Amino acid sequence: MSATVDARGLSCPQPVLMTLDTLKTVDHGEIVILVDTDTSKENVIRAASSKGWQVRSVQPEGIEYRITVAKV
């Protein structure tokens, strides 16, 4: 299963809360999280990792970031 969380334009803690809500509904697969600040990027990565998800990639896209996390 895959999902996308679009948290661009939101300030913390909203991107983290949106990511955690999605992690609860997706038990495995891949999730893409879109954020637009360094703080959100770091906090989302930390939150996903703490829930047992692996960070597969963090790709800068202009001033935004595409974070891909996965769980088998």
N, C-alpha and C positions, 0 to 999 in steps of 0.2 A: 504494500500500500504506500502511496505517497500523498503528501499534502504540502500546501504552501501557506505560509504566514506572512502577510504583507503588513509590516509594522512601520513602514516608511512614514515620516512626518510625525511620529509619536515619540514622546519623551519617556524615559524610564520612570516608573517601572512597567509601563504599558507593554512594550515589546516582550519583556520577560514574562509577564502574566499571560499574554496571548500565546507565547511559545509553550509555557507550562500547561495551559489548557489543551493545546493541540497534542502535546506529549501524552496526556492522560487518555485521549481518545484514539490514538494510534499506538498499537502495542508493538509493531515492528515495521520495518520498511525505511523509507527515506522521507525526510521533511526538509523543505527549503524555507529559510527565513530571510526576509528582505528587511534590512534596516538602513538607516542613513546617518548614524553617528558612531564614532569610535566607542563611546560609552555603552551604547546599546549592543554593539557587536560583542564587546568583552563580556557584558552581563548575560547575554543570551548564550554565548559559548559556555560560560561557567554554569549556568542553570541547566543546560542540556547535558553537560558532562556529569553533573551531580545526580542526574536521574538515570545514568547508565547509557546515554546515547553517545556515539562516537562522532567527533567532528571530522567529516570527510574532506571538506574544503571550505575555504573562505576566499571568495573572489571579489576584489574591488570592481565596481561597475560605475565609473565616474566618481561621484561623491557618495555613492551607496555601496552596500556590501550584500553579497549573496552567500549565505551560510548554509551549507548542506550538512545535515546530521543524519545518522543511520543507526538502526538497531536491528540485529538479526533475530 
